[in-house]
Amino acid sequence: MQATSVTPDLVPVAPISPGAADFKRINRAMMFGGFSTFALLYCIQPLMPMLSHEFALTAAQSSLALSLSTGMLAVSLIVSSLLSERVGRKPMMAASMTLGAILTVLCAFAQTYPQLLVLRGLLGFMLGGMPAIAMAYLSEEIDPRALGLSMGLYISGSAFGGMLGRMATSLISDFYNWRPALGLIGAAGLYAAWEFWRSLPASKNFRPGSRGIAGLVRGARGHFTDAGLPWLFVLAFLLMGAFVSLYNYIGYRMLGAPFALRPGVVGLLSLLYLLGIFSSVWAGRLADRLGRRNVLWLVMGAMLGGLLLTLINFLPTIVLGMGLFTFGFFASHSVASSWVGRRARAPQALASALYLFFYYLGSSVVGWVAGVAWEWRNWPGVVLVLGGALGLALLIALKLRTLAPLESAAIMAAEA
C-alpha cells in the first residue's frame, strides 16, 4: 500500500470538479467504501429472527447484535476523527474497511451469543474509521458545487451495500444457515477494501494536525454553538433510528401470520434499497440546484407517509410504504450530510464525526426502543415510536428553512 501524500506547502490545491479523472476515481472508491460499511454493519439485520430462534432471544435481545455494533461505531467515530488528523484520511478509511471485513468473517465462527456480541461490538468500533472521514475527505477535495453529487454517490454505495448484504445473508441462510452468510459478506468486504485503496487518490488538501483532547473540545464547542449544526445532528439521530428500526422488525412481521413468508423472500424486500441508490444521487443534485433547506423537509415528509402506509395489513401496500420510506430516508440523509459538510468550519472531520455519532447512536437507541415496542404492541407499537421520531424530525426540518446562511459566498450558494 502506498503512503498518503500531503501537499507540503500551505496553498490549497484547486478542488476537483466533475469531468476530472480524479473525480471519477474518488466517486468509484467512495461507492466501494459506502458498500462495505453498510454491508458489513447491517448484514446481521435479516438474521435477527434466526438468532432469536437459535439462542432463545426476544426481538429486543436479538437486536443487540446490531445495536451494539452501531453504538460502538458511534463512539469510534470521535476517536477515528482525531487519529485521522495525524495519520491522514486514506489510511484510516482503508484500515477500517479491512479490519471490519476480517471481524465479519470471524463472526461466522461464534459459538455463543455473547461471543457474537463481542465480535459485533469490535466490528462496529473498527468501522468507525470510514464514515466520518469519508465525509471530511469529500468536503476537502471536491468542488463545493459538486459536493452534493459526490455525497449522493457515496450514500448510494451505502444503499447498495445495505441491499446486497441483507439479500445475500437472507438467501444463503434460507438454504444453509447464518454462518456461511456472514463469511461470504466478510470476503466481499475484503475485496471492497482492496478496490477502495487502489482507486482513491491521496489527499491533496488535507493538513495533518495534533489537536488532542483540548482541540476536540474546542472544535466540538464551535460546532455546537453553530445555529444549524446541532439541529442537523438531532436529525441524524431521528432519521437513522427510524430507518434501521423499520428494517429490524419488518422481518418479524413478514415471517409471522398472516404473511408467513420464507426468510429468502423477506430478504427480497432489500431490493427497495435500489430506490435509495437513486434517491440519494437525485436529492444531492436537486439540493445543489434548489438549496438544501427547500428539499430536506419534502423528502422527510415522504418517509413519514411511507411509514403510515405499512400499517395497512395488505402486502403490496406494505411494500409500497417501505419503498416510499426508503426513498425518503436516503434522500434526506444525502441532503443533511452534505449540508453538514458545507456548513462546518474547521475541524471538518469532527463535524462529520459528530453528525455520524448521532446517526449511529440513533440506530442503536431507537432500534432497541422499537424492539421493546414490538414486544408491547407488535407492528403498531413500532410505527408509533417511529412516527413520533419522524414527526419531530419534520418539525426540525421546517425550522431549518429559516436558518441564516453563513457569510461565505461559496457556502451561501450551496445552502441558499
C-alpha positions in Angstrom: 0.0 0.0 0.0 1.2 3.4 -0.9 1.7 6.2 1.6 -0.8 9.1 1.6 0.9 12.1 0.2 0.2 15.6 1.5 0.9 18.8 -0.3 3.9 20.3 1.5 3.0 24.0 1.2 0.0 25.7 2.8 -1.5 26.8 -0.6 -4.7 24.7 -1.2 -4.9 22.7 -4.3 -7.8 23.6 -6.6 -10.8 21.4 -5.7 -11.7 18.5 -8.0 -14.5 19.2 -10.5 -16.8 16.9 -12.4 -15.1 15.6 -15.6 -11.7 15.3 -14.0 -10.1 11.8 -13.8 -9.7 12.1 -10.1 -13.4 13.0 -9.7 -14.3 9.6 -11.2 -11.7 7.7 -9.1 -12.9 9.3 -5.9 -16.5 8.5 -6.6 -15.6 4.9 -7.5 -13.7 4.4 -4.3 -16.4 6.0 -2.2 -19.0 3.7 -3.8 -16.9 0.8 -2.6 -16.5 2.4 0.8 -20.2 3.0 1.3 -21.0 -0.5 0.1 -18.6 -2.1 2.5 -19.7 -0.1 5.6 -23.4 -0.8 5.2 -23.0 -4.4 4.1 -20.7 -5.3 7.0 -22.7 -3.4 9.5 -26.2 -4.4 8.5 -25.8 -7.9 7.1 -26.9 -9.2 10.6 -30.3 -7.4 10.3 -32.3 -10.0 8.4 -30.7 -12.8 10.6 -32.3 -11.4 13.8 -35.3 -13.8 13.8 -32.9 -16.7 13.3 -30.7 -15.6 16.1 -33.9 -15.3 18.3 -34.7 -18.9 17.5 -31.2 -20.4 17.8 -30.2 -18.6 21.0 -33.8 -18.3 22.6 -33.8 -14.5 22.5 -36.6 -11.8 22.4 -36.7 -9.4 19.5 -35.1 -6.7 21.6 -32.3 -9.0 22.8 -31.6 -10.1 19.2 -31.4 -6.5 18.1 -28.4 -6.1 20.3 -26.3 -7.8 17.6 -26.9 -4.7 15.5 -27.5 -2.0 18.2 -24.2 -2.9 19.9 -22.3 -2.5 16.7 -23.9 0.9 15.8 -23.4 2.1 19.4 -19.7 1.2 19.3 -19.3 2.7 15.9 -20.8 6.0 17.2 -18.1 6.1 19.9 -15.4 5.1 17.4 -16.2 8.0 15.1 -14.8 10.6 17.5 -11.6 8.6 18.1 -11.2 8.0 14.4 -11.6 11.7 13.6 -8.8 12.5 16.0 -6.5 9.8 14.6 -7.2 10.9 11.0 -5.8 14.3 11.8 -2.5 12.7 12.5 -2.2 9.8 10.0 -4.4 11.0 7.2 -7.7 10.2 5.7 -7.0 7.4 3.2 -5.0 5.1 5.6 -7.7 5.3 8.3 -10.5 4.5 5.9 -8.7 1.6 4.3 -7.7 0.1 7.6 -11.3 0.4 8.9 -12.7 -1.4 5.9 -10.1 -4.2 6.1 -10.5 -4.9 9.9 -14.3 -4.7 9.6 -14.3 -7.4 6.9 -12.0 -9.7 9.0 -14.2 -9.4 12.0 -17.3 -10.2 9.9 -15.6 -13.5 8.8 -14.8 -14.3 12.5 -18.5 -13.7 13.4 -19.3 -16.8 11.3 -17.4 -18.9 13.8 -19.0 -17.6 17.0 -20.4 -20.4 19.1 -22.4 -18.4 21.7 -24.4 -15.3 21.5 -22.1 -13.4 23.9 -19.2 -14.3 21.6 -21.1 -12.9 18.6 -21.9 -9.7 20.5 -18.2 -9.2 21.4 -17.2 -9.6 17.8 -20.0 -7.4 16.5 -19.0 -4.7 19.1 -15.4 -4.8 17.9 -16.6 -4.7 14.3 -18.6 -1.5 15.0 -15.7 0.1 16.6 -13.3 -0.7 13.7 -15.8 0.5 11.1 -15.8 4.0 12.7 -12.7 4.9 10.6 -14.7 5.1 7.4 -17.9 7.1 7.5 -17.0 10.4 9.2 -13.6 10.6 7.4 -15.2 9.9 4.1 -17.4 13.0 4.6 -14.4 15.1 5.6 -12.4 13.8 2.6 -15.1 14.7 0.1 -15.6 18.2 1.7 -11.8 18.9 1.5 -11.2 17.6 -2.1 -14.4 18.1 -4.1 -15.6 21.3 -5.7 -18.5 22.6 -3.4 -20.7 22.9 -6.5 -20.4 19.1 -7.0 -20.3 18.0 -3.3 -24.0 17.1 -3.3 -23.5 14.7 -6.2 -20.4 13.1 -4.7 -22.0 12.7 -1.3 -25.1 11.2 -3.0 -22.9 8.7 -4.9 -21.2 7.7 -1.6 -24.6 7.2 0.0 -25.9 5.3 -3.0 -23.0 2.9 -2.4 -24.2 2.6 1.1 -27.7 1.8 -0.1 -26.3 -0.9 -2.5 -24.2 -2.4 0.3 -27.2 -2.5 2.6 -29.3 -4.1 -0.1 -26.8 -6.7 -1.2 -25.7 -7.5 2.4 -29.3 -8.1 3.5 -30.3 -10.1 0.4 -27.2 -12.3 0.5 -27.5 -13.2 4.1 -31.2 -13.9 3.8 -30.9 -16.1 0.7 -27.9 -18.1 1.9 -29.3 -18.6 5.4 -32.5 -19.8 3.9 -30.7 -22.7 2.3 -27.9 -23.2 4.8 -27.6 -21.0 7.9 -26.4 -17.7 9.0 -22.7 -18.7 9.4 -21.7 -19.1 5.8 -23.8 -16.0 5.0 -21.6 -13.9 7.3 -18.4 -15.5 6.0 -19.4 -14.5 2.4 -20.2 -10.9 3.3 -16.8 -10.7 5.1 -15.0 -11.9 2.0 -16.8 -9.4 -0.2 -15.7 -6.7 2.3 -12.1 -7.6 1.9 -12.4 -7.2 -1.9 -14.1 -3.8 -1.5 -11.2 -2.7 0.8 -8.7 -3.6 -1.9 -10.7 -1.7 -4.6 -11.0 1.3 -2.3 -7.3 1.5 -1.7 -6.2 1.2 -5.3 -8.9 3.7 -6.6 -8.9 6.6 -4.1 -6.4 9.4 -4.9 -4.2 10.6 -2.0 -5.4 13.7 -0.1 -4.2 17.0 -1.6 -6.0 19.5 0.7 -5.6 17.6 4.0 -3.3 19.2 6.6 -2.1 17.0 9.5 -3.0 18.2 12.9 -2.5 17.2 16.5 -5.4 18.8 18.2 -5.7 16.3 21.0 -8.5 16.3 23.6 -8.3 20.1 24.1 -8.6 20.7 20.4 -11.5 18.2 20.3 -13.4 20.1 23.0 -12.7 23.5 21.3 -13.9 22.1 17.9 -17.0 20.5 19.4 -17.9 23.7 21.2 -17.6 25.6 17.9 -19.9 23.1 16.1 -22.5 23.0 18.9 -22.7 26.8 19.0 -23.5 27.0 15.3 -27.1 27.9 14.6 -27.7 24.9 12.3 -25.3 22.0 13.0 -26.9 20.8 16.3 -30.3 20.5 14.6 -28.7 18.5 11.8 -27.1 16.2 14.4 -30.5 15.6 16.0 -32.0 14.9 12.6 -29.3 12.3 12.0 -30.3 10.6 15.3 -34.0 10.5 14.5 -33.8 9.6 10.8 -31.3 6.7 11.1 -33.1 5.4 14.2 -36.4 5.2 12.3 -34.8 3.7 9.2 -32.9 0.9 11.0 -35.9 0.1 13.2 -38.2 -0.4 10.3 -35.9 -2.9 8.6 -35.1 -4.5 12.0 -38.6 -5.6 12.8 -40.3 -5.9 9.4 -38.8 -9.4 9.2 -40.6 -10.5 12.4 -43.9 -9.2 10.8 -43.4 -10.9 7.4 -42.3 -14.2 8.9 -45.3 -14.4 11.2 -49.1 -14.6 10.5 -50.8 -13.7 8.3 -47.9 -13.5 5.7 -45.7 -16.4 6.8 -43.0 -15.7 4.2 -39.8 -17.6 3.9 -36.5 -15.8 5.0 -35.3 -15.7 1.4 -38.5 -14.0 0.3 -38.3 -11.5 3.2 -34.7 -10.7 2.1 -36.0 -9.6 -1.3 -37.5 -6.6 0.4 -33.9 -5.3 0.4 -34.4 -4.6 -3.3 -36.1 -1.5 -2.1 -32.6 -0.1 -1.4 -32.4 0.4 -5.1 -34.7 3.3 -4.6 -32.2 4.7 -2.1 -29.4 4.4 -4.6 -31.4 6.6 -7.0 -32.9 9.0 -4.5 -29.6 9.9 -2.7 -28.0 11.0 -6.0 -31.2 12.6 -7.2 -31.6 14.6 -4.0 -28.0 15.6 -3.9 -28.3 17.1 -7.4 -31.6 18.7 -6.5 -30.2 20.2 -3.3 -27.2 21.6 -5.3 -29.7 23.3 -7.6 -32.6 24.4 -5.3 -30.9 24.6 -1.9 -30.9 22.1 0.9 -33.5 24.0 3.0 -36.0 23.7 0.2 -35.6 20.0 -0.4 -35.0 18.4 3.1 -38.5 18.8 4.6 -40.2 17.4 1.4 -38.2 14.2 1.3 -38.7 13.7 5.0 -42.4 14.0 4.5 -42.2 11.1 2.1 -40.6 9.0 4.8 -43.5 9.7 7.2 -46.1 8.9 4.5 -44.5 5.6 3.7 -44.3 4.6 7.3 -48.1 5.1 7.8 -48.8 3.0 4.7 -47.2 0.0 6.4 -50.0 -0.1 8.9 -52.3 -1.4 6.2 -52.4 -5.2 6.5 -52.0 -5.8 2.8 -48.6 -7.0 1.4 -48.5 -4.8 -1.7 -49.3 -1.7 0.3 -46.7 -2.5 2.9 -44.1 -2.9 0.1 -45.2 0.4 -1.4 -44.9 2.1 2.0 -41.4 0.6 2.6 -40.3 1.8 -0.8 -41.5 5.4 -0.2 -39.9 5.3 3.3 -36.6 4.1 1.9 -36.6 6.6 -0.9 -37.2 9.4 1.6 -34.6 8.3 4.0 -31.7 8.1 1.6 -32.7 11.4 0.0 -32.9 13.0 3.5 -29.5 11.6 4.6 -27.9 12.8 1.4 -29.2 16.4 1.8 -28.5 16.6 5.5 -25.0 15.1 5.4 -23.9 17.4 2.5 -25.3 20.3 4.4 -23.1 19.5 7.4 -20.1 19.2 5.0 -20.8 22.7 3.6 -21.7 24.5 6.8 -19.0 23.1 9.1 -15.9 25.2 9.8 -12.6 23.5 10.9 -12.2 20.9 12.1 -14.5 19.5 9.4 -13.7 15.8 10.2 -15.0 16.4 13.7 -18.3 17.9 12.4 -18.7 14.9 10.2 -17.9 12.6 13.1 -20.5 14.3 15.3 -23.2 14.0 12.7 -22.5 10.3 12.3 -22.1 9.9 16.1 -25.7 10.9 16.5 -26.6 9.0 13.3 -25.4 5.6 14.6 -26.4 6.4 18.2 -30.0 6.8 16.9 -29.7 3.4 15.2 -28.7 1.9 18.5 -31.1 3.7 20.8 -34.2 3.9 18.7 -33.6 0.4 17.3 -33.7 -1.0 20.8 -36.7 1.1 21.9 -38.6 -0.1 18.8 -37.8 -3.7 19.8 -39.5 -3.1 23.2 -42.4 -1.5 21.3 -42.6 -4.7 19.2 -42.9 -6.8 22.3 -45.6 -4.4 23.6 -47.9 -3.9 20.6 -46.2 -5.6 17.6 -46.1 -3.6 14.4 -48.5 -0.7 15.5 -46.2 -0.2 18.5 -43.2 0.1 16.2 -45.0 2.6 14.0 -46.0 4.6 17.0 -42.4 5.0 18.1 -41.1 5.7 14.6 -43.9 8.1 13.7 -43.1 10.1 16.8 -39.4 10.3 15.8 -40.2 11.3 12.2 -42.8 13.9 13.3 -40.2 15.6 15.5 -37.6 15.4 12.6 -40.0 17.1 10.2 -40.6 20.0 12.7 -36.8 20.4 12.8 -36.5 20.4 9.0 -39.2 23.1 8.8 -37.2 25.1 11.4 -34.1 24.8 9.3 -35.8 26.5 6.4 -35.4 29.8 8.4 -31.7 29.2 9.1 -29.5 32.1 8.0 -26.7 31.0 5.7 -23.1 31.5 6.6 -21.4 34.6 5.3 -19.0 32.9 2.9 -20.3 33.4 -0.7 -19.5 29.8 -1.7 -21.3 28.3 1.3 -24.2 30.7 0.8 -24.6 29.5 -2.7 -24.5 25.9 -1.5 -27.1 26.4 1.2 -29.4 29.0 -0.3 
